[in-house]
Amino acid sequence: LFCKDGLNSLSEVVFPPPVFESEHKQKQLETLQKTEYAQPAIGAFSTGLYKILQQAGLKANFVAGHSFGELTALWSAGVFSEEDYLFLVKARGKAMSTSPEVDAGGMLAVKGNITQVTELIKDFPQVAIANCNSPNQVVLAGKKAEITKVQNVLQAQGFSCFLLGVSAAFHTPLVSHAQKPFAQAIAQVNFQPARIPVYSNVTGKLYPHEPASMQK
């Protein structure tokens, strides 16, 4: 499937041939971090790990997934087949990808009081809070230049910051171009009633039982 779309085999990207120059290693890492490869790689790893846990006796009473992980949660609940899951994983990564000359943004993890961080970034309207991971850890997202500016300000104020190795500012309007093509991909997939409860990472509530309502 990857070769048909002009992409390299996923196994070649996840497990590239050994190189010895740091610049070559960095290039391999940058390729893996491209969303068209990173998301299918996460999907393959997630299904494999879940199956290993099942073989070890894990039986989930309910499932939930964050962002991309919501697809995995739906698959693990039997909402769609493994084939359809892998189709959606690939379609999502492809839909979010951009050409190299486009600034798709970046993401910055910040450790510290969220209220203080929220106040400090008011001077950066192009930077948004993408994730609230805990009372003391938040992820910011926006254009790369703006992320660099806000990083400098936060570090000067004593906050611990870590630039994430991602290819875009996920959970922001900078990836809104993915909505239409991914919706078209979803329309091609058969949804089934969930075998166990699935909680939405948008509302925190249960997914509806009817397959037609899930697709919305």
Residue pairs with C-beta under 8 A, 6 or more apart in sequence:
1 90
2 8
2 9
2 10
2 40
2 90
3 9
5 94
7 36
7 37
8 31
8 37
10 37
10 40
10 41
10 44
13 28
13 31
13 32
13 37
13 41
14 32
14 37
14 41
14 44
16 28
16 31
19 25
19 28
29 165
31 37
32 38
32 41
33 165
33 166
33 167
34 97
34 167
35 93
35 96
35 97
35 166
35 167
35 168
36 93
36 94
36 96
36 97
37 93
38 93
38 166
38 167
39 68
39 89
39 90
39 92
39 93
39 96
40 86
40 89
40 90
40 93
42 68
42 89
43 68
43 71
43 72
43 85
43 86
43 89
43 90
44 86
44 89
46 69
46 72
47 72
47 75
47 82
47 85
47 86
50 72
50 76
60 76
60 196
61 196
61 197
62 196
62 197
62 198
62 199
63 73
63 76
63 77
63 196
63 197
63 198
63 199
64 70
64 73
64 198
64 199
64 200
64 201
65 71
65 72
65 73
65 74
65 201
66 201
67 170
67 171
67 201
68 92
69 201
70 200
70 201
71 85
71 88
71 89
71 92
72 85
73 198
73 199
74 80
74 85
74 194
74 198
74 207
74 214
75 81
75 82
75 85
77 194
77 195
77 196
77 197
77 198
78 192
78 194
78 195
78 196
79 191
79 192
79 193
79 194
79 198
79 207
79 211
79 214
80 88
80 189
80 190
80 191
80 192
81 190
84 189
84 190
87 185
87 188
87 189
88 185
88 186
88 189
91 181
91 182
91 185
92 178
92 182
92 185
94 181
95 177
95 178
95 179
95 181
95 182
95 185
96 168
96 170
96 175
96 177
96 178
96 182
97 167
98 104
98 167
98 168
98 177
103 143
103 144
103 145
104 167
104 168
104 169
104 174
104 175
105 141
105 142
105 143
105 144
105 147
105 168
105 169
105 172
105 174
106 141
106 142
106 143
106 144
106 147
106 163
106 164
106 166
106 168
106 169
107 130
107 139
107 140
107 141
107 147
107 163
107 164
107 166
107 169
107 170
108 139
108 140
108 141
108 147
108 150
108 151
108 161
108 162
108 163
108 164
109 133
109 137
109 138
109 139
109 161
109 162
109 163
109 164
110 117
110 137
110 138
110 139
110 140
110 154
110 159
110 160
110 161
111 136
111 137
111 159
111 160
111 161
111 162
112 136
112 137
112 154
112 158
112 159
112 160
113 135
113 136
114 132
114 135
114 136
114 137
114 138
116 157
117 129
117 138
117 140
117 154
117 159
118 129
118 138
120 150
120 153
120 154
120 157
121 127
121 129
121 140
121 150
123 153
124 142
124 146
124 149
124 150
126 142
126 143
126 146
127 140
127 141
127 142
127 146
127 147
127 150
128 140
128 141
128 142
128 169
128 171
128 172
129 138
129 139
129 140
129 141
130 139
130 140
130 141
130 169
130 170
130 171
130 172
131 138
131 139
131 171
132 138
133 139
139 164
140 147
140 150
141 147
141 169
141 170
141 171
141 172
141 174
142 150
142 169
142 172
142 174
143 169
143 174
147 163
147 169
151 161
151 163
154 161
155 161
168 174
168 175
169 175
186 215
187 215
190 211
191 211
191 212
191 214
191 215
192 211
193 209
193 210
193 211
194 207
194 209
197 206
197 207
198 206
198 207
199 205
199 206
199 207
200 206
200 207
207 214
208 214
